[in-house]
Amino acid sequence: MQNLYFSALLPKKFPKAFLKIQNALEKYNISFGLIENTKDIWCRDYMPIKIEENKYVQFKYEPDYLKGYEYIKTNPLLLHKQLDIKPLVCNINIDGGNVVKNSKTAVMTDKIFSENPQFDRDDLVEKLKEILELDMLIIVPKQPYDMFGHSDSMVRFVDNKILVNDFSIESKSYNKKFFKVFEKYDLDYVQIRYSDEFLKKYTWGAYLNFIEVDNILFVPVYGIEEDEKVLRFFRKILPQKIIEPIEIPEIIDEGGALNCISWIK
C-alpha cells in the first residue's frame, strides 16, 4: 500500500496547482497526506529513501545550493515522528532528488562526490550500495549548469524500462560521457525527444519528473503543444499504464515538478 505525501506548504504557496493535483488524485481514489513543519515544497529532497516496506534511510540534508538560505532548509529529523517512521540515519550528504531507484538498481549523479569529499569515491559507492541494498549503483555526470545535480530530472525507471530525458541542449562531449555509462552497464533505455522549438524556449523538460502510483503515471505538463506529443510517447512505450497529465507550469517554473514535490511512504 503506497501512501502519498506533499509538504503542507504546497497548497498555501500554489493553491491552483495543488487543486489540479488533488482533483487528479481523487479521480483515481488516491488519498494523500500533508507533511507539517517543512520549510519548502520540495519534500523529495529532504525526506528519507524507502528501501522496502517500513524500512527507510535518512541521508544528511546539507545541499550546497541552500548555503545562505538556511531559513528555508527543512530539518528532516523533525518529520519522522508525525509519519510514524524510524529511518536509519546516515551521515552521507545526499538529496532524495538524486536517488532514482527501483528495487535493486539506483541512478545518482556524480554530485555525490563533491558533496562528500571525506569519502574515497569507490568506497562511497560501495557504502551506498550496502545502505540502499543495491546490486547496482549507476553514477552519471550531472548536467553542467544544473546547480541541483538531481538524477530525477534525467532518468526514471518504470517497470522494466529506463526512461532518459532529452539532452540535446548539452554538448556532444556531455552526451558521449553520459551514454558511455549506459554502455558500460549494458543498459537498454528509451530516450524522450523534444522539438527544437521547445528546447529553445524551456531550460529543461519536466515531463520525466512524474509520480507513479500503482499503474498510474501522473505526468507534469506545461499547457503547451509539446504536451500532447510527449503524452503520446508515454502511452506508446507504456501501454500498461494509465497516463494522467497534470498542468502545473507555475511549479515547473520554480525548477521542479511532481516527483520533486512528493514523497511515498
Secondary structure, DSSP 8 states (H G I E B T S, - for coil): ---EEEETTHHHH-HHHHHHHHHHHHHTT--EEEE-S-SSS-HHHHS-EEEETTEEEEEE---GGGTT-GGG---GGGTHHHHT---EEEEEE--GGG-EE-SSEEEEETHHHHH-TTS-HHHHHHHHHHHHT-SEEEEE---TT-SS--GGGTEEEETTEEEE---TTS-HHHHHHHHHHHHHTT---EE----HHHHHH-SS-GGG--EEETTEEEEEE-SSTHHHHHHHHHHHH-TTSEEEEEE-HHHHTTT--TTTTEEE-
